[in-house]
Amino acid sequence: MISSGKHQQVELAFDVDADTFFMLSANYGQSGAKIARHDNHFVLRLESETSSASG
């Protein structure tokens, strides 16, 4: 879902083991993604690539 570019955030509503967590960190961390814990789940969020526009 994140790789498709259609979603800025995905909540992983299942157990994530250490190997999967580090794989997600390695794959998406370089592109600016943040992984945070929310309740009992992890949330993978891409920072939007917006630039400041003056009008």
Residue pairs with C-beta under 8 A, 6 or more apart in sequence:
1 7
1 10
2 10
2 28
2 33
2 44
2 46
8 45
8 46
8 48
9 43
9 44
9 45
9 46
10 43
10 44
10 45
11 38
11 41
11 42
11 43
11 44
12 41
12 42
12 43
12 44
13 41
14 41
16 24
16 42
21 35
21 42
24 35
24 42
24 44
25 35
28 35
28 44
28 46
29 35
31 46
32 46
32 47
33 44
33 45
33 46
33 47
34 44
34 45
34 47
35 42
35 43
35 44
35 45
36 42
36 43
36 45
37 43
